[in-house]
Amino acid sequence: MAKRSTETAEDRSRRIREWLAAWMASQNEQNEQNEQQEQDGGRQRKPDDQPIWEHLSRPPRGPRPALTHDQIAAAAVELADEAGLDAVTMRALAKRLDVATMGLYRYVRGKDDVFALMLNETVGEIALPAEHTSDWRATVRRLAQDMRAVYLRHTWLPRLESSTYASVAPNLLAIAEAGLGALDAVGRDLDVDEMMAAFGTIGAFVRGSAAAELAQRETYQHYGWSSDDDMRQAAGPQVLGMLARGDYPTLARYIIDGSNEDNADWGFTFGLECVLDGIAARLGL
């Protein structure tokens, strides 16, 4: 069992601020060294552990690139949408972009960078609020709806998230900022940890709901079902046999009387409102 930290909140905050200051100083020093090396005719050092966003934040030097990182990301997303995440290889991506495979390495170091670009590209489809208002529910509801749409549109995204170290992708940070900003704009001086936990709960609900929908799609494809009626006809005898024993009376009432069991949109909307109601009650919003 991990040892529980005895560090106070004030000490932790001070330590993180000191770490950030040291990191910024190190980055500034490295940038100065890169500029000096380039002036001296040398090549800039690009550490393997440096995220791709550090490269994108610098203005390009030398001949005008034939590709942009946005083009690479879009092409990789197209490949994954068409044939799944495994179809995204450097060779296939180069072919889609009509460049030599080795030519891609001028822009990315490998598939990890490509995956990071893909993640940033897809979550960039989520519309961010133009400004923060006191209607926090409307803002986070819209974010949650857009997040769900992205997951359902790009069915490989959950797998990509679990295999990509790209949690600092700019568009992911922008979404977190939008959610936290919506809660902070209420003006109740909310605790930052509670705000993050609340918005994280919304994200967890969205991911879980989308994962269930995607799993159902895969089940239907596996068994060749084209509709909910196909599923009921196939599974009906087994389910009815179990219900007939009287061990699951409430579930039986849902199966017989439920009117929205096939409506994923209704289920998501109702579930999301339950989550928002809970956050409102917990935080006093």
N, C-alpha and C positions, 0 to 999 in steps of 0.2 A: 504493500500500500504506500502511495506517495506521501511524503512528509508534508504536513500542512504548514504553509508559510505563516510566520509570525510578523511579517512586514506590514507596517501600517499603510493606509491609503496615501498618506502624505509622503512617506518614504518612497513608495512605489512611483508616485507621480514625479517626484524629484529625480529618481533614478532614470525614468524613461526620458524626461526632458534632457538630462545630461547625456544620455545615450544618443538622442536625436541630434544634439548640438555637436557631439563628437563625429557622428556619421556625416553631417552636413560639412563639417570642416574637412573630413577625409575626401568627400566627393569634390569639393572645391579644389583641393590640392591635386587630385587626380586629373581634373579638367585642365588645370593650369599645366600639368606635365604633358598631357596630350597635345595641347596647343603648342607648347614649346617643341615637342618632338616633331610635330608637323612642320613647324617653321624651319627646323633643322634638317628636314627631308626624311625623317623617320616615319614609321607607321604608328598609329594610335594603338595603345594596348586595350584589348577588349576582354576582360576577365570572363571566364566561363560562368561564374556565379552571378554575373551582373544581369539583371532582368532586361529584356528586350526594350522595355519602355525607356531605359536610360539612353539607348542608342537613338530611339525615335525623337527624344527631346532635344537632340543636337541637330543643328542645321546641316544638311548634306554638303560635303565638300568634294571637289574634283569634278569629273564629267557628270553631266546630268543623268541620273539613273533611268534605266529603261522601264523599270517597274516601280510601283509604290507598294508599301506594306498593306494599304487598303485593297489593292488589286489582288495581292497574294491571299489575304484573308477571305475575300469574296469568292475567289476561285476554290479555295479549300472548303469553304462552307457548301458551295455547290456540289462538290464531289461527295461530301458526307451526306448531303440531302438525297443525292441520287443513289448511292450505293453503300452508305454506312461509313462509320469512322475508320474501319480498317482499309477502306479504299483510298484514304488520304496518305499517300506515300510521296516522297520527294520526286520520284520518277513520274508518277501520275500527275502531280501538281505542275511539274515543269512542262509536261505535254499539254496540259490544259492552258497554260500561259504561253505556250509556243516559245519556250526558251530551253537552253541546254540545262540538264539537271545540275551540273556543277555551277551554272550561272546563278542558281537560287541562293547559293551560299554567300553571295555578295550581300544578301539582304537578311538572311536568317542563318543561325548556326545549326539548325536541324529541326526535327519534328516537334520538339518541345516548344521552340519559338513559334512554329506554325500553329500548334494547338493553343498557345496563349493568344495569338492573333485571332484565331477562330472564336475563342471564348469572348474576347473583347468585342468582336464584330457582332456576334449574336445578341449579347446583352445590350449592345448599342441600339437595338431595335426598340428598346423600351423607352417610351416617351417620358422625359423628365418635366416636372412642373416648371413653368416660367418663373414663378416666385412662390415663396412660402406664404400661406394664409392661415387663419385660425381654424379652418375646416380640415383638420388633420385626417379625418376619416375619408374624405373625398380623395385626398392625395394618395394615401397608402392603399386605398381600394383600387385606384387606377393603376398604381404600380403593380399591385398583386395580380390584377387582371392581365396586364401586359406581360408580366413574368410567366404566367400560366400559358398564354398564347405562344410565347417563344419556346417554351418546353415542348408544347404539342406540335409546333411547326418544325422544330429541329429535334427529332426523337433521340438522337445520339448525344444530346447535350448533357444529360445526367452522367453518362459514362465519362464524357470528357472532363467534367468538373472533378470527378473522383480521381482522375489520372493526370491532372495538370496543376503544377504549382504556379498559379496565376492569380492568386487572391488579391494582388495589388494592381490588377488591370484597371486602367483609368475608368472605363465605363462601369465596372463593378463598384469602384469607390464612389462614383457619381450617384449610383443608385442608393448606396448606403447613406451618403450625405443627404439625398433627397428625403429618404425616410426619416432619418434622425432630425433633419431640419423641420419637417412637418410636425413632429412631436414637440420640438423645442419652440416652434412658433406659437404654440398655444399660450405661452407666457406664464406657465405655472412653476418655473424654476425646477424642472424635473431632474432627477438624478440621472447622470449620463449612462451609468451601468444599466439602470432600469429601462431607459429609452432603447439602448442597444439590445437588451434581452427581449423587449417587446417587439421591436422590428424584426429581430431574428426569429421570433415565434411565427410571425406572419410569413417570412421566407420559408420556414420549415413546413408550414401548412401548405404553401403553394407547391413546393417540391414534392411533398408526400402525395398530394392530390393528383398532380400531374403524373407521378410515377405509377399510381394506381390506374389511371386512364391508359397510359402507355402499356402497362402489363396486360390490361384487358384487350387492347388491340392485338398484342402478340399472341394471346391465347386464342382469339378469334381466328387469326391467320393460321395458327398451328393446326387447329381443328377444322379449318375450312368453313367457319361460320361467317355468313355475310350480314346477319342481323341478330338482334336480341331474341327474336322468335326462334331462330335456329339454335341458339344456345339453350333456350328453355325446352325446346323439343328434345334436345340431346340429353340434357341434365335433369329434365323434369321427373322421370320415373324414379330416379335415385333420391332426389330431394323430397318428392311427395311421400315416398316410402318412409323416410326418416321423420317427416313431419306428422305422418299419420299415427305414430306412436304416442304423440302428445307430449313429447319432452321439450318442445320449443314453441309454446303457445304464442308468445309475443312475436317471434320471428315469423310464425305462420300467418299471423294477422297482417304483418307488413307485406309478405309475399302476396297475400290475397287482396288486401285493401289498399296497398301503397300505390300512389298515382305518379310518383316521380322517380321510381327506381331505375328507369332507363334514361333519365335526364341528367347527364353529367354537369351541364351548365347550372341547372337548379341546385344540384348538390354542392357544387363549388361555391356558388353565391351564398347559399344559406350557411354553409360551414364557415366561410370567411366572415360573415356578419357575426356569427357566434364568437369568433376569435376577437373581432374588433370590440364587441360588447364586453368581453372579458378584460381586454386591455383598458377600456374606458373605466370599468368599475375598479380595477386594481389601481390605476394611476389617478383616479378621481377626475377624469376628463369629461 
